[in-house]
């Protein structure tokens, strides 16, 4: 898990999934550099299955619809999938 105290306070987090945060990434939008948090999608799925009792495919669907599908403005976190 990363130390959120050492990061820019303006970075947006995905509530309830601090354990799945793996670092930051830089994204360029309209010639502007933007730092965002990066989360491990598999770890989010594991948390949903253990914490919320979801089955694997239910957790994946939840992530796709409720997390990946949510743009909350600049600094929206990204999900990294290990395939």
PyMOL Python script that loads the backbone (N, CA, C, O; Angstrom):
from pymol import cmd

cmd.read_pdbstr("""\
ATOM      1  N   UNK A   1       0.849  -1.177   0.000  1.00  0.00           N
ATOM      2  CA  UNK A   1       0.000   0.000   0.000  1.00  0.00           C
ATOM      3  C   UNK A   1       0.892   1.237   0.000  1.00  0.00           C
ATOM      4  O   UNK A   1       1.972   1.237   0.590  1.00  0.00           O
ATOM      5  N   UNK A   2       0.435   2.272  -0.657  1.00  0.00           N
ATOM      6  CA  UNK A   2       1.225   3.485  -0.720  1.00  0.00           C
ATOM      7  C   UNK A   2       0.896   4.391   0.462  1.00  0.00           C
ATOM      8  O   UNK A   2      -0.152   4.257   1.094  1.00  0.00           O
ATOM      9  N   UNK A   3       1.808   5.311   0.746  1.00  0.00           N
ATOM     10  CA  UNK A   3       1.628   6.256   1.850  1.00  0.00           C
ATOM     11  C   UNK A   3       0.924   7.501   1.315  1.00  0.00           C
ATOM     12  O   UNK A   3       1.546   8.326   0.646  1.00  0.00           O
ATOM     13  N   UNK A   4      -0.351   7.639   1.602  1.00  0.00           N
ATOM     14  CA  UNK A   4      -1.131   8.761   1.085  1.00  0.00           C
ATOM     15  C   UNK A   4      -0.676  10.097   1.667  1.00  0.00           C
ATOM     16  O   UNK A   4      -0.928  11.142   1.068  1.00  0.00           O
ATOM     17  N   UNK A   5      -0.015  10.084   2.814  1.00  0.00           N
ATOM     18  CA  UNK A   5       0.458  11.324   3.426  1.00  0.00           C
ATOM     19  C   UNK A   5       1.556  11.980   2.602  1.00  0.00           C
ATOM     20  O   UNK A   5       1.774  13.187   2.707  1.00  0.00           O
ATOM     21  N   UNK A   6       2.251  11.192   1.781  1.00  0.00           N
ATOM     22  CA  UNK A   6       3.342  11.718   0.969  1.00  0.00           C
ATOM     23  C   UNK A   6       2.886  12.179  -0.415  1.00  0.00           C
ATOM     24  O   UNK A   6       3.700  12.670  -1.196  1.00  0.00           O
ATOM     25  N   UNK A   7       1.612  12.030  -0.728  1.00  0.00           N
ATOM     26  CA  UNK A   7       1.093  12.384  -2.044  1.00  0.00           C
ATOM     27  C   UNK A   7       0.395  13.734  -2.037  1.00  0.00           C
ATOM     28  O   UNK A   7       0.034  14.264  -0.987  1.00  0.00           O
ATOM     29  N   UNK A   8       0.217  14.269  -3.223  1.00  0.00           N
ATOM     30  CA  UNK A   8      -0.520  15.512  -3.410  1.00  0.00           C
ATOM     31  C   UNK A   8      -1.930  15.350  -2.843  1.00  0.00           C
ATOM     32  O   UNK A   8      -2.638  14.407  -3.198  1.00  0.00           O
ATOM     33  N   UNK A   9      -2.328  16.246  -1.985  1.00  0.00           N
ATOM     34  CA  UNK A   9      -3.644  16.166  -1.334  1.00  0.00           C
ATOM     35  C   UNK A   9      -4.790  16.313  -2.335  1.00  0.00           C
ATOM     36  O   UNK A   9      -5.924  15.952  -2.021  1.00  0.00           O
ATOM     37  N   UNK A  10      -4.516  16.834  -3.529  1.00  0.00           N
ATOM     38  CA  UNK A  10      -5.556  17.029  -4.536  1.00  0.00           C
ATOM     39  C   UNK A  10      -5.869  15.766  -5.338  1.00  0.00           C
ATOM     40  O   UNK A  10      -6.834  15.738  -6.102  1.00  0.00           O
ATOM     41  N   UNK A  11      -5.060  14.724  -5.166  1.00  0.00           N
ATOM     42  CA  UNK A  11      -5.322  13.488  -5.902  1.00  0.00           C
ATOM     43  C   UNK A  11      -6.634  12.871  -5.429  1.00  0.00           C
ATOM     44  O   UNK A  11      -6.906  12.817  -4.230  1.00  0.00           O
ATOM     45  N   UNK A  12      -7.435  12.410  -6.367  1.00  0.00           N
ATOM     46  CA  UNK A  12      -8.706  11.779  -6.023  1.00  0.00           C
ATOM     47  C   UNK A  12      -8.484  10.316  -5.709  1.00  0.00           C
ATOM     48  O   UNK A  12      -7.722   9.634  -6.394  1.00  0.00           O
ATOM     49  N   UNK A  13      -9.149   9.834  -4.674  1.00  0.00           N
ATOM     50  CA  UNK A  13      -9.050   8.441  -4.251  1.00  0.00           C
ATOM     51  C   UNK A  13     -10.350   7.717  -4.552  1.00  0.00           C
ATOM     52  O   UNK A  13     -11.406   8.332  -4.695  1.00  0.00           O
ATOM     53  N   UNK A  14     -10.251   6.395  -4.644  1.00  0.00           N
ATOM     54  CA  UNK A  14     -11.436   5.551  -4.746  1.00  0.00           C
ATOM     55  C   UNK A  14     -11.718   5.097  -3.317  1.00  0.00           C
ATOM     56  O   UNK A  14     -10.991   4.268  -2.769  1.00  0.00           O
ATOM     57  N   UNK A  15     -12.760   5.635  -2.726  1.00  0.00           N
ATOM     58  CA  UNK A  15     -13.071   5.363  -1.318  1.00  0.00           C
ATOM     59  C   UNK A  15     -13.209   3.870  -1.041  1.00  0.00           C
ATOM     60  O   UNK A  15     -13.867   3.137  -1.779  1.00  0.00           O
ATOM     61  N   UNK A  16     -12.575   3.447   0.037  1.00  0.00           N
ATOM     62  CA  UNK A  16     -12.699   2.070   0.487  1.00  0.00           C
ATOM     63  C   UNK A  16     -11.702   1.109  -0.133  1.00  0.00           C
ATOM     64  O   UNK A  16     -11.752  -0.091   0.136  1.00  0.00           O
ATOM     65  N   UNK A  17     -10.790   1.620  -0.963  1.00  0.00           N
ATOM     66  CA  UNK A  17      -9.863   0.732  -1.661  1.00  0.00           C
ATOM     67  C   UNK A  17      -8.403   1.178  -1.532  1.00  0.00           C
ATOM     68  O   UNK A  17      -7.610   0.980  -2.453  1.00  0.00           O
ATOM     69  N   UNK A  18      -8.052   1.773  -0.407  1.00  0.00           N
ATOM     70  CA  UNK A  18      -6.675   2.227  -0.202  1.00  0.00           C
ATOM     71  C   UNK A  18      -5.669   1.097  -0.386  1.00  0.00           C
ATOM     72  O   UNK A  18      -4.578   1.316  -0.914  1.00  0.00           O
ATOM     73  N   UNK A  19      -6.028  -0.110   0.045  1.00  0.00           N
ATOM     74  CA  UNK A  19      -5.125  -1.267  -0.077  1.00  0.00           C
ATOM     75  C   UNK A  19      -4.780  -1.584  -1.527  1.00  0.00           C
ATOM     76  O   UNK A  19      -3.742  -2.187  -1.797  1.00  0.00           O
ATOM     77  N   UNK A  20      -5.632  -1.186  -2.456  1.00  0.00           N
ATOM     78  CA  UNK A  20      -5.429  -1.508  -3.869  1.00  0.00           C
ATOM     79  C   UNK A  20      -4.628  -0.436  -4.606  1.00  0.00           C
ATOM     80  O   UNK A  20      -4.285  -0.628  -5.772  1.00  0.00           O
ATOM     81  N   UNK A  21      -4.324   0.681  -3.958  1.00  0.00           N
ATOM     82  CA  UNK A  21      -3.547   1.738  -4.599  1.00  0.00           C
ATOM     83  C   UNK A  21      -2.104   1.277  -4.750  1.00  0.00           C
ATOM     84  O   UNK A  21      -1.490   0.809  -3.790  1.00  0.00           O
ATOM     85  N   UNK A  22      -1.562   1.411  -5.969  1.00  0.00           N
ATOM     86  CA  UNK A  22      -0.204   0.935  -6.219  1.00  0.00           C
ATOM     87  C   UNK A  22       0.766   2.041  -6.602  1.00  0.00           C
ATOM     88  O   UNK A  22       1.965   1.788  -6.713  1.00  0.00           O
ATOM     89  N   UNK A  23       0.285   3.246  -6.806  1.00  0.00           N
ATOM     90  CA  UNK A  23       1.189   4.341  -7.153  1.00  0.00           C
ATOM     91  C   UNK A  23       0.476   5.440  -7.894  1.00  0.00           C
ATOM     92  O   UNK A  23      -0.742   5.595  -7.803  1.00  0.00           O
ATOM     93  N   UNK A  24       1.265   6.206  -8.634  1.00  0.00           N
ATOM     94  CA  UNK A  24       0.715   7.297  -9.429  1.00  0.00           C
ATOM     95  C   UNK A  24       1.181   7.164 -10.870  1.00  0.00           C
ATOM     96  O   UNK A  24       2.136   6.450 -11.173  1.00  0.00           O
ATOM     97  N   UNK A  25       0.486   7.864 -11.741  1.00  0.00           N
ATOM     98  CA  UNK A  25       0.857   7.914 -13.156  1.00  0.00           C
ATOM     99  C   UNK A  25       0.679   9.345 -13.638  1.00  0.00           C
ATOM    100  O   UNK A  25      -0.079  10.120 -13.055  1.00  0.00           O
ATOM    101  N   UNK A  26       1.378   9.680 -14.698  1.00  0.00           N
ATOM    102  CA  UNK A  26       1.233  11.004 -15.302  1.00  0.00           C
ATOM    103  C   UNK A  26       0.449  10.860 -16.593  1.00  0.00           C
ATOM    104  O   UNK A  26       0.751  10.012 -17.432  1.00  0.00           O
ATOM    105  N   UNK A  27      -0.553  11.694 -16.733  1.00  0.00           N
ATOM    106  CA  UNK A  27      -1.396  11.705 -17.925  1.00  0.00           C
ATOM    107  C   UNK A  27      -1.313  13.100 -18.522  1.00  0.00           C
ATOM    108  O   UNK A  27      -1.347  14.096 -17.800  1.00  0.00           O
ATOM    109  N   UNK A  28      -1.203  13.166 -19.845  1.00  0.00           N
ATOM    110  CA  UNK A  28      -1.173  14.456 -20.528  1.00  0.00           C
ATOM    111  C   UNK A  28      -2.527  14.715 -21.157  1.00  0.00           C
ATOM    112  O   UNK A  28      -3.013  13.916 -21.956  1.00  0.00           O
ATOM    113  N   UNK A  29      -3.138  15.840 -20.792  1.00  0.00           N
ATOM    114  CA  UNK A  29      -4.414  16.249 -21.380  1.00  0.00           C
ATOM    115  C   UNK A  29      -4.287  17.699 -21.822  1.00  0.00           C
ATOM    116  O   UNK A  29      -3.996  18.582 -21.015  1.00  0.00           O
ATOM    117  N   UNK A  30      -4.506  17.931 -23.093  1.00  0.00           N
ATOM    118  CA  UNK A  30      -4.442  19.289 -23.652  1.00  0.00           C
ATOM    119  C   UNK A  30      -3.157  20.002 -23.242  1.00  0.00           C
ATOM    120  O   UNK A  30      -3.189  21.132 -22.756  1.00  0.00           O
ATOM    121  N   UNK A  31      -2.032  19.329 -23.443  1.00  0.00           N
ATOM    122  CA  UNK A  31      -0.708  19.884 -23.120  1.00  0.00           C
ATOM    123  C   UNK A  31      -0.518  20.207 -21.652  1.00  0.00           C
ATOM    124  O   UNK A  31       0.320  21.038 -21.303  1.00  0.00           O
ATOM    125  N   UNK A  32      -1.281  19.564 -20.793  1.00  0.00           N
ATOM    126  CA  UNK A  32      -1.151  19.753 -19.350  1.00  0.00           C
ATOM    127  C   UNK A  32      -0.854  18.408 -18.705  1.00  0.00           C
ATOM    128  O   UNK A  32      -1.556  17.426 -18.944  1.00  0.00           O
ATOM    129  N   UNK A  33       0.183  18.372 -17.892  1.00  0.00           N
ATOM    130  CA  UNK A  33       0.555  17.139 -17.189  1.00  0.00           C
ATOM    131  C   UNK A  33      -0.308  17.010 -15.939  1.00  0.00           C
ATOM    132  O   UNK A  33      -0.451  17.953 -15.161  1.00  0.00           O
ATOM    133  N   UNK A  34      -0.875  15.831 -15.767  1.00  0.00           N
ATOM    134  CA  UNK A  34      -1.768  15.577 -14.637  1.00  0.00           C
ATOM    135  C   UNK A  34      -1.332  14.291 -13.943  1.00  0.00           C
ATOM    136  O   UNK A  34      -1.177  13.259 -14.596  1.00  0.00           O
ATOM    137  N   UNK A  35      -1.134  14.340 -12.637  1.00  0.00           N
ATOM    138  CA  UNK A  35      -0.792  13.147 -11.872  1.00  0.00           C
ATOM    139  C   UNK A  35      -2.074  12.553 -11.310  1.00  0.00           C
ATOM    140  O   UNK A  35      -2.919  13.271 -10.776  1.00  0.00           O
ATOM    141  N   UNK A  36      -2.213  11.234 -11.433  1.00  0.00           N
ATOM    142  CA  UNK A  36      -3.399  10.531 -10.936  1.00  0.00           C
ATOM    143  C   UNK A  36      -2.972   9.299 -10.148  1.00  0.00           C
ATOM    144  O   UNK A  36      -1.881   8.766 -10.351  1.00  0.00           O
ATOM    145  N   UNK A  37      -3.833   8.859  -9.258  1.00  0.00           N
ATOM    146  CA  UNK A  37      -3.588   7.618  -8.530  1.00  0.00           C
ATOM    147  C   UNK A  37      -3.870   6.425  -9.429  1.00  0.00           C
ATOM    148  O   UNK A  37      -4.741   6.480 -10.296  1.00  0.00           O
ATOM    149  N   UNK A  38      -3.130   5.354  -9.214  1.00  0.00           N
ATOM    150  CA  UNK A  38      -3.311   4.113  -9.965  1.00  0.00           C
ATOM    151  C   UNK A  38      -3.689   3.012  -8.985  1.00  0.00           C
ATOM    152  O   UNK A  38      -3.060   2.850  -7.939  1.00  0.00           O
ATOM    153  N   UNK A  39      -4.720   2.264  -9.337  1.00  0.00           N
ATOM    154  CA  UNK A  39      -5.208   1.157  -8.510  1.00  0.00           C
ATOM    155  C   UNK A  39      -5.078  -0.147  -9.267  1.00  0.00           C
ATOM    156  O   UNK A  39      -5.214  -0.176 -10.490  1.00  0.00           O
ATOM    157  N   UNK A  40      -4.814  -1.229  -8.546  1.00  0.00           N
ATOM    158  CA  UNK A  40      -4.743  -2.573  -9.107  1.00  0.00           C
ATOM    159  C   UNK A  40      -6.163  -3.140  -9.180  1.00  0.00           C
ATOM    160  O   UNK A  40      -6.794  -3.386  -8.152  1.00  0.00           O
ATOM    161  N   UNK A  41      -6.657  -3.344 -10.398  1.00  0.00           N
ATOM    162  CA  UNK A  41      -8.018  -3.842 -10.587  1.00  0.00           C
ATOM    163  C   UNK A  41      -8.259  -5.187  -9.930  1.00  0.00           C
ATOM    164  O   UNK A  41      -9.325  -5.413  -9.358  1.00  0.00           O
ATOM    165  N   UNK A  42      -7.288  -6.081 -10.002  1.00  0.00           N
ATOM    166  CA  UNK A  42      -7.421  -7.395  -9.366  1.00  0.00           C
ATOM    167  C   UNK A  42      -7.532  -7.286  -7.859  1.00  0.00           C
ATOM    168  O   UNK A  42      -8.265  -8.045  -7.225  1.00  0.00           O
ATOM    169  N   UNK A  43      -6.807  -6.345  -7.292  1.00  0.00           N
ATOM    170  CA  UNK A  43      -6.864  -6.144  -5.839  1.00  0.00           C
ATOM    171  C   UNK A  43      -8.220  -5.549  -5.437  1.00  0.00           C
ATOM    172  O   UNK A  43      -8.768  -5.910  -4.396  1.00  0.00           O
ATOM    173  N   UNK A  44      -8.756  -4.652  -6.246  1.00  0.00           N
ATOM    174  CA  UNK A  44     -10.095  -4.122  -5.972  1.00  0.00           C
ATOM    175  C   UNK A  44     -11.105  -5.261  -5.997  1.00  0.00           C
ATOM    176  O   UNK A  44     -11.974  -5.346  -5.130  1.00  0.00           O
ATOM    177  N   UNK A  45     -10.990  -6.142  -6.998  1.00  0.00           N
ATOM    178  CA  UNK A  45     -11.904  -7.293  -7.094  1.00  0.00           C
ATOM    179  C   UNK A  45     -11.787  -8.171  -5.854  1.00  0.00           C
ATOM    180  O   UNK A  45     -12.799  -8.611  -5.309  1.00  0.00           O
ATOM    181  N   UNK A  46     -10.555  -8.430  -5.402  1.00  0.00           N
ATOM    182  CA  UNK A  46     -10.347  -9.253  -4.206  1.00  0.00           C
ATOM    183  C   UNK A  46     -11.012  -8.616  -2.991  1.00  0.00           C
ATOM    184  O   UNK A  46     -11.648  -9.308  -2.196  1.00  0.00           O
ATOM    185  N   UNK A  47     -10.870  -7.305  -2.846  1.00  0.00           N
ATOM    186  CA  UNK A  47     -11.491  -6.599  -1.720  1.00  0.00           C
ATOM    187  C   UNK A  47     -13.008  -6.737  -1.789  1.00  0.00           C
ATOM    188  O   UNK A  47     -13.650  -7.011  -0.775  1.00  0.00           O
ATOM    189  N   UNK A  48     -13.581  -6.552  -2.965  1.00  0.00           N
ATOM    190  CA  UNK A  48     -15.037  -6.675  -3.119  1.00  0.00           C
ATOM    191  C   UNK A  48     -15.520  -8.075  -2.776  1.00  0.00           C
ATOM    192  O   UNK A  48     -16.576  -8.239  -2.166  1.00  0.00           O
ATOM    193  N   UNK A  49     -14.749  -9.085  -3.165  1.00  0.00           N
ATOM    194  CA  UNK A  49     -15.155 -10.463  -2.886  1.00  0.00           C
ATOM    195  C   UNK A  49     -15.049 -10.768  -1.396  1.00  0.00           C
ATOM    196  O   UNK A  49     -15.945 -11.392  -0.827  1.00  0.00           O
ATOM    197  N   UNK A  50     -13.961 -10.334  -0.760  1.00  0.00           N
ATOM    198  CA  UNK A  50     -13.775 -10.626   0.669  1.00  0.00           C
ATOM    199  C   UNK A  50     -14.649  -9.746   1.558  1.00  0.00           C
ATOM    200  O   UNK A  50     -15.305 -10.236   2.478  1.00  0.00           O
ATOM    201  N   UNK A  51     -14.653  -8.469   1.281  1.00  0.00           N
ATOM    202  CA  UNK A  51     -15.364  -7.523   2.141  1.00  0.00           C
ATOM    203  C   UNK A  51     -16.874  -7.540   1.921  1.00  0.00           C
ATOM    204  O   UNK A  51     -17.659  -7.479   2.868  1.00  0.00           O
ATOM    205  N   UNK A  52     -17.262  -7.624   0.641  1.00  0.00           N
ATOM    206  CA  UNK A  52     -18.679  -7.484   0.305  1.00  0.00           C
ATOM    207  C   UNK A  52     -19.334  -8.800  -0.116  1.00  0.00           C
ATOM    208  O   UNK A  52     -20.522  -8.826  -0.439  1.00  0.00           O
ATOM    209  N   UNK A  53     -18.571  -9.883  -0.114  1.00  0.00           N
ATOM    210  CA  UNK A  53     -19.130 -11.187  -0.440  1.00  0.00           C
ATOM    211  C   UNK A  53     -19.520 -11.376  -1.893  1.00  0.00           C
ATOM    212  O   UNK A  53     -20.357 -12.227  -2.196  1.00  0.00           O
ATOM    213  N   UNK A  54     -18.937 -10.606  -2.800  1.00  0.00           N
ATOM    214  CA  UNK A  54     -19.264 -10.740  -4.220  1.00  0.00           C
ATOM    215  C   UNK A  54     -18.552 -11.932  -4.825  1.00  0.00           C
ATOM    216  O   UNK A  54     -17.484 -12.335  -4.364  1.00  0.00           O
ATOM    217  N   UNK A  55     -19.157 -12.493  -5.867  1.00  0.00           N
ATOM    218  CA  UNK A  55     -18.492 -13.493  -6.697  1.00  0.00           C
ATOM    219  C   UNK A  55     -17.553 -12.744  -7.643  1.00  0.00           C
ATOM    220  O   UNK A  55     -17.682 -11.533  -7.824  1.00  0.00           O
ATOM    221  N   UNK A  56     -16.602 -13.476  -8.250  1.00  0.00           N
ATOM    222  CA  UNK A  56     -15.595 -12.837  -9.098  1.00  0.00           C
ATOM    223  C   UNK A  56     -16.215 -11.983 -10.209  1.00  0.00           C
ATOM    224  O   UNK A  56     -15.895 -10.801 -10.328  1.00  0.00           O
ATOM    225  N   UNK A  57     -17.093 -12.568 -11.016  1.00  0.00           N
ATOM    226  CA  UNK A  57     -17.658 -11.826 -12.144  1.00  0.00           C
ATOM    227  C   UNK A  57     -18.566 -10.687 -11.687  1.00  0.00           C
ATOM    228  O   UNK A  57     -18.698  -9.683 -12.386  1.00  0.00           O
ATOM    229  N   UNK A  58     -19.180 -10.833 -10.545  1.00  0.00           N
ATOM    230  CA  UNK A  58     -19.973  -9.747  -9.969  1.00  0.00           C
ATOM    231  C   UNK A  58     -19.057  -8.576  -9.596  1.00  0.00           C
ATOM    232  O   UNK A  58     -19.394  -7.416  -9.832  1.00  0.00           O
ATOM    233  N   UNK A  59     -17.898  -8.893  -9.012  1.00  0.00           N
ATOM    234  CA  UNK A  59     -16.930  -7.860  -8.641  1.00  0.00           C
ATOM    235  C   UNK A  59     -16.399  -7.145  -9.884  1.00  0.00           C
ATOM    236  O   UNK A  59     -16.272  -5.921  -9.888  1.00  0.00           O
ATOM    237  N   UNK A  60     -16.092  -7.899 -10.931  1.00  0.00           N
ATOM    238  CA  UNK A  60     -15.597  -7.298 -12.180  1.00  0.00           C
ATOM    239  C   UNK A  60     -16.652  -6.375 -12.777  1.00  0.00           C
ATOM    240  O   UNK A  60     -16.338  -5.267 -13.209  1.00  0.00           O
ATOM    241  N   UNK A  61     -17.890  -6.826 -12.801  1.00  0.00           N
ATOM    242  CA  UNK A  61     -18.981  -5.990 -13.327  1.00  0.00           C
ATOM    243  C   UNK A  61     -19.129  -4.718 -12.498  1.00  0.00           C
ATOM    244  O   UNK A  61     -19.336  -3.639 -13.052  1.00  0.00           O
ATOM    245  N   UNK A  62     -19.024  -4.836 -11.185  1.00  0.00           N
ATOM    246  CA  UNK A  62     -19.112  -3.671 -10.302  1.00  0.00           C
ATOM    247  C   UNK A  62     -18.003  -2.678 -10.642  1.00  0.00           C
ATOM    248  O   UNK A  62     -18.252  -1.477 -10.755  1.00  0.00           O
ATOM    249  N   UNK A  63     -16.783  -3.180 -10.806  1.00  0.00           N
ATOM    250  CA  UNK A  63     -15.643  -2.310 -11.123  1.00  0.00           C
ATOM    251  C   UNK A  63     -15.863  -1.614 -12.457  1.00  0.00           C
ATOM    252  O   UNK A  63     -15.672  -0.403 -12.566  1.00  0.00           O
ATOM    253  N   UNK A  64     -16.265  -2.376 -13.476  1.00  0.00           N
ATOM    254  CA  UNK A  64     -16.457  -1.797 -14.809  1.00  0.00           C
ATOM    255  C   UNK A  64     -17.524  -0.710 -14.811  1.00  0.00           C
ATOM    256  O   UNK A  64     -17.337   0.347 -15.415  1.00  0.00           O
ATOM    257  N   UNK A  65     -18.633  -0.965 -14.141  1.00  0.00           N
ATOM    258  CA  UNK A  65     -19.743  -0.024 -14.178  1.00  0.00           C
ATOM    259  C   UNK A  65     -19.576   1.146 -13.207  1.00  0.00           C
ATOM    260  O   UNK A  65     -19.815   2.297 -13.571  1.00  0.00           O
ATOM    261  N   UNK A  66     -19.166   0.850 -11.976  1.00  0.00           N
ATOM    262  CA  UNK A  66     -19.157   1.865 -10.927  1.00  0.00           C
ATOM    263  C   UNK A  66     -17.832   2.592 -10.730  1.00  0.00           C
ATOM    264  O   UNK A  66     -17.811   3.693 -10.179  1.00  0.00           O
ATOM    265  N   UNK A  67     -16.736   2.001 -11.168  1.00  0.00           N
ATOM    266  CA  UNK A  67     -15.443   2.640 -10.957  1.00  0.00           C
ATOM    267  C   UNK A  67     -14.843   3.085 -12.288  1.00  0.00           C
ATOM    268  O   UNK A  67     -14.583   4.271 -12.489  1.00  0.00           O
ATOM    269  N   UNK A  68     -14.624   2.135 -13.194  1.00  0.00           N
ATOM    270  CA  UNK A  68     -14.052   2.501 -14.499  1.00  0.00           C
ATOM    271  C   UNK A  68     -14.979   3.423 -15.279  1.00  0.00           C
ATOM    272  O   UNK A  68     -14.513   4.292 -16.015  1.00  0.00           O
ATOM    273  N   UNK A  69     -16.272   3.243 -15.126  1.00  0.00           N
ATOM    274  CA  UNK A  69     -17.235   4.044 -15.866  1.00  0.00           C
ATOM    275  C   UNK A  69     -17.528   5.398 -15.249  1.00  0.00           C
ATOM    276  O   UNK A  69     -18.353   6.149 -15.770  1.00  0.00           O
ATOM    277  N   UNK A  70     -16.871   5.717 -14.155  1.00  0.00           N
ATOM    278  CA  UNK A  70     -17.140   6.985 -13.463  1.00  0.00           C
ATOM    279  C   UNK A  70     -16.011   7.977 -13.713  1.00  0.00           C
ATOM    280  O   UNK A  70     -14.890   7.786 -13.243  1.00  0.00           O
ATOM    281  N   UNK A  71     -16.315   9.030 -14.451  1.00  0.00           N
ATOM    282  CA  UNK A  71     -15.356  10.122 -14.610  1.00  0.00           C
ATOM    283  C   UNK A  71     -15.769  11.200 -13.622  1.00  0.00           C
ATOM    284  O   UNK A  71     -16.873  11.737 -13.707  1.00  0.00           O
ATOM    285  N   UNK A  72     -14.897  11.511 -12.702  1.00  0.00           N
ATOM    286  CA  UNK A  72     -15.237  12.491 -11.662  1.00  0.00           C
ATOM    287  C   UNK A  72     -14.409  13.762 -11.798  1.00  0.00           C
ATOM    288  O   UNK A  72     -14.177  14.477 -10.823  1.00  0.00           O
ATOM    289  N   UNK A  73     -13.969  14.031 -13.015  1.00  0.00           N
ATOM    290  CA  UNK A  73     -13.225  15.250 -13.281  1.00  0.00           C
ATOM    291  C   UNK A  73     -11.727  15.003 -13.364  1.00  0.00           C
ATOM    292  O   UNK A  73     -11.258  13.865 -13.388  1.00  0.00           O
ATOM    293  N   UNK A  74     -11.000  16.099 -13.406  1.00  0.00           N
ATOM    294  CA  UNK A  74      -9.545  16.005 -13.453  1.00  0.00           C
ATOM    295  C   UNK A  74      -9.057  15.203 -12.265  1.00  0.00           C
ATOM    296  O   UNK A  74      -9.637  15.245 -11.180  1.00  0.00           O
ATOM    297  N   UNK A  75      -7.998  14.486 -12.490  1.00  0.00           N
ATOM    298  CA  UNK A  75      -7.363  13.641 -11.477  1.00  0.00           C
ATOM    299  C   UNK A  75      -8.175  12.387 -11.143  1.00  0.00           C
ATOM    300  O   UNK A  75      -7.976  11.780 -10.091  1.00  0.00           O
ATOM    301  N   UNK A  76      -9.101  11.995 -12.048  1.00  0.00           N
ATOM    302  CA  UNK A  76      -9.817  10.737 -11.866  1.00  0.00           C
ATOM    303  C   UNK A  76      -8.797   9.600 -11.855  1.00  0.00           C
ATOM    304  O   UNK A  76      -7.979   9.510 -12.770  1.00  0.00           O
ATOM    305  N   UNK A  77      -8.825   8.732 -10.847  1.00  0.00           N
ATOM    306  CA  UNK A  77      -7.866   7.625 -10.773  1.00  0.00           C
ATOM    307  C   UNK A  77      -8.018   6.669 -11.959  1.00  0.00           C
ATOM    308  O   UNK A  77      -9.057   6.628 -12.618  1.00  0.00           O
ATOM    309  N   UNK A  78      -6.960   5.910 -12.210  1.00  0.00           N
ATOM    310  CA  UNK A  78      -7.003   4.899 -13.262  1.00  0.00           C
ATOM    311  C   UNK A  78      -6.852   3.514 -12.634  1.00  0.00           C
ATOM    312  O   UNK A  78      -6.300   3.355 -11.546  1.00  0.00           O
ATOM    313  N   UNK A  79      -7.366   2.516 -13.365  1.00  0.00           N
ATOM    314  CA  UNK A  79      -7.291   1.122 -12.915  1.00  0.00           C
ATOM    315  C   UNK A  79      -6.281   0.405 -13.805  1.00  0.00           C
ATOM    316  O   UNK A  79      -6.345   0.497 -15.031  1.00  0.00           O
ATOM    317  N   UNK A  80      -5.365  -0.298 -13.188  1.00  0.00           N
ATOM    318  CA  UNK A  80      -4.361  -1.095 -13.889  1.00  0.00           C
ATOM    319  C   UNK A  80      -4.753  -2.559 -13.759  1.00  0.00           C
ATOM    320  O   UNK A  80      -5.009  -3.046 -12.657  1.00  0.00           O
ATOM    321  N   UNK A  81      -4.799  -3.258 -14.888  1.00  0.00           N
ATOM    322  CA  UNK A  81      -5.135  -4.681 -14.900  1.00  0.00           C
ATOM    323  C   UNK A  81      -3.912  -5.484 -15.308  1.00  0.00           C
ATOM    324  O   UNK A  81      -3.297  -5.184 -16.331  1.00  0.00           O
ATOM    325  N   UNK A  82      -3.548  -6.487 -14.540  1.00  0.00           N
ATOM    326  CA  UNK A  82      -2.458  -7.399 -14.869  1.00  0.00           C
ATOM    327  C   UNK A  82      -3.060  -8.564 -15.642  1.00  0.00           C
ATOM    328  O   UNK A  82      -3.789  -9.382 -15.081  1.00  0.00           O
ATOM    329  N   UNK A  83      -2.753  -8.635 -16.922  1.00  0.00           N
ATOM    330  CA  UNK A  83      -3.314  -9.715 -17.756  1.00  0.00           C
ATOM    331  C   UNK A  83      -2.271 -10.745 -18.070  1.00  0.00           C
ATOM    332  O   UNK A  83      -2.558 -11.725 -18.758  1.00  0.00           O
TER     333      UNK A  83
END
""", "prot")
cmd.dss("prot")
cmd.show_as("cartoon", "prot")
cmd.util.cbc("prot")
cmd.orient("prot")
